[in-house]
Amino acid sequence: MTADDHPVFRQGIASVLASDAGFKLVAEAAGGRDAIALYRSLQPDIVLMDIQMPDLDGVEATHIIRNEYPHAAIVVLTTYEGDALVMRAIKAGASGYLLKNAARREMLDTMRAIHGGQRHVPPLLVQAVARQLPGEALTPREVQVLELAALGKSNRLIGRQLCIAEETVKVHMKNLMAKLQANDRTHAVLIALGRGIIGVRTRPRPVLS
């Protein structure tokens, strides 16, 4: 089964699968919620799941499916090379991670390997994850502050929205910039976007504290 909100990309995947007698495409989902419903109905051997979909992203859809079906084999597809996205996908239960520009043979070989019980993450992405030292990950609050900074909000406005002191915001900003090795807040936002730590959002995600 494939899950992607772009019809042209789904058609491309269908063409790749049709070229190999070892695979049969049983369903195409246009979004995360659709993917969950189709999986519950069909329980396909493998799911090719896009990460960035408008209704429900592929990481969350993967998490929901894996909670209900622990043996589900899901390969996350994305154009994004961010290491944080790799970790999110793997923590959600993805068996593999493929870039959308992967060659036809790599895609087919990856699905065969995963069907055989293996896992797959491209070597370059493994290296990106390995470069992240333990303890250097951003805290949920730091991510929240960074998301608001990405929307152009000042420290004062961030503090008001999060109901914390402006000085506390400054401390969070200083800490996250050190972790990201950023020169300033704009640099920190660009690094976080490039690595998939934050995405383009209209409001920050909630933090339980």
C-alpha positions in Angstrom: 0.0 0.0 0.0 1.2 3.5 -0.7 0.2 6.7 1.2 1.0 10.0 -0.4 -1.0 13.2 -1.0 0.6 13.7 -4.4 -1.3 11.7 -7.2 1.7 12.0 -9.6 4.1 10.5 -7.0 1.6 7.7 -6.3 1.4 6.9 -10.0 5.2 6.8 -10.2 5.3 4.3 -7.3 2.5 2.2 -8.9 4.6 2.1 -12.1 7.7 0.9 -10.3 5.7 -1.8 -8.5 3.9 -2.9 -11.7 7.3 -3.5 -13.3 8.2 -6.3 -10.8 6.1 -9.4 -10.6 7.1 -9.9 -6.9 4.9 -6.9 -5.8 1.2 -6.2 -6.0 -0.2 -2.7 -5.1 -3.4 -3.3 -3.2 -4.3 0.3 -2.2 -3.4 3.9 -2.5 -4.1 6.3 0.4 -4.2 10.1 -0.2 -3.4 11.0 3.4 -2.5 9.8 6.9 -6.1 9.1 8.1 -6.9 7.4 4.8 -3.8 5.2 5.3 -4.9 4.1 8.8 -8.4 3.2 7.6 -7.1 1.2 4.6 -4.5 -0.6 6.7 -7.2 -1.7 9.2 -9.2 -3.0 6.2 -6.5 -4.7 4.2 -3.4 -5.2 6.5 -1.0 -5.1 3.5 2.5 -6.7 3.9 4.3 -3.4 3.4 3.3 0.3 3.5 5.2 3.1 1.7 4.3 6.1 3.8 5.0 9.7 3.0 6.0 11.8 6.0 4.5 15.2 5.1 0.8 14.9 4.4 -1.8 17.7 5.2 -4.4 15.8 7.3 -2.2 13.6 9.4 1.6 13.3 8.9 3.2 9.9 8.1 5.0 9.7 11.4 1.8 9.9 13.4 0.0 7.6 11.1 2.8 5.1 11.5 2.6 5.4 15.2 -1.1 4.7 15.3 -0.8 1.7 12.9 2.1 0.2 14.8 0.2 0.6 18.1 -2.7 -1.4 16.7 -0.6 -3.8 14.6 2.9 -4.3 16.1 4.1 -6.4 13.2 3.2 -3.8 10.5 6.0 -3.1 8.1 6.1 0.5 7.2 8.7 2.3 5.0 8.7 6.1 5.4 9.2 8.1 2.2 10.3 11.7 2.2 12.2 14.3 0.3 13.6 15.5 3.6 17.0 14.5 4.8 16.6 15.8 8.3 18.1 13.6 11.0 15.4 14.5 13.5 12.8 13.1 11.1 14.7 9.8 10.8 14.6 9.5 14.6 10.9 10.4 14.8 10.0 7.9 12.1 12.1 5.1 13.7 10.7 5.8 17.2 7.2 5.7 15.7 7.9 2.1 14.5 9.0 2.5 10.9 11.0 -0.4 9.6 12.7 1.7 6.9 13.3 5.2 5.7 13.8 6.0 2.0 14.3 9.3 0.2 11.8 9.9 -2.6 14.7 10.3 -5.1 15.9 6.7 -4.4 16.5 4.6 -7.5 13.9 2.1 -8.5 16.2 -0.8 -7.6 17.0 0.6 -4.1 13.3 1.0 -3.5 12.5 -2.6 -4.5 15.5 -4.1 -2.7 14.5 -2.2 0.5 11.0 -3.5 0.4 12.2 -7.1 -0.1 14.6 -6.7 2.8 12.0 -5.3 5.1 9.5 -8.0 4.1 12.3 -10.4 5.2 12.4 -8.9 8.6 15.3 -6.4 8.1 15.4 -2.7 8.7 16.7 0.0 6.3 18.0 3.5 6.7 20.3 5.0 4.0 23.9 5.2 5.2 24.1 9.1 4.9 21.1 9.4 7.2 22.6 6.9 9.6 25.7 9.1 9.7 23.6 12.2 10.3 21.9 10.5 13.3 25.2 9.3 14.6 26.6 12.8 14.7 23.9 13.7 17.3 25.6 13.3 20.7 23.4 11.9 23.6 22.1 14.7 25.7 22.3 17.3 23.0 18.7 16.9 21.8 16.4 19.9 22.2 13.9 19.7 25.0 10.2 19.9 24.1 10.1 23.5 25.5 13.2 24.5 23.5 11.5 23.1 20.3 8.3 25.1 21.2 10.3 28.3 21.7 12.1 27.7 18.3 8.8 27.1 16.5 7.6 30.5 17.7 10.8 32.1 16.8 10.4 30.6 13.3 7.1 32.5 13.1 9.0 35.8 13.7 7.9 36.3 17.3 10.1 38.3 19.6 11.3 36.9 23.0 8.6 39.0 24.7 5.8 37.7 22.5 7.1 34.1 22.9 7.0 34.5 26.7 3.5 35.9 26.6 2.2 33.0 24.4 3.9 30.4 26.6 3.1 32.1 29.9 6.8 32.3 30.9 9.1 35.2 31.6 11.0 36.9 28.8 14.3 36.1 30.6 13.3 32.4 30.6 12.8 32.6 26.9 16.3 34.1 26.5 17.7 31.2 28.5 16.0 28.6 26.3 17.2 30.4 23.2 20.8 30.5 24.5 20.7 26.8 25.3 19.2 25.7 22.0 21.6 27.8 20.0 24.5 26.2 21.8 23.1 22.7 21.1 22.5 23.5 17.4 25.9 25.3 17.2 24.0 28.3 15.7 25.4 31.8 15.4 22.0 33.5 16.1 18.3 32.7 16.3 17.8 33.0 12.6 20.6 30.5 12.0 19.1 28.2 14.7 15.7 28.3 12.9 17.4 27.4 9.5 19.4 24.6 11.1 16.3 23.2 12.8 14.2 23.4 9.6 17.0 21.7 7.6 17.3 18.9 10.1 13.6 18.4 10.5 13.5 19.4 14.2 10.8 21.8 13.4 8.5 22.2 10.4 6.4 25.0 9.0 3.6 25.4 11.5 0.9 28.0 12.3 1.3 27.4 16.1 3.7 25.6 18.4 2.9 22.1 19.5 1.7 21.7 23.1 4.1 20.8 25.9 3.0 19.0 29.0 4.8 20.3 32.1 
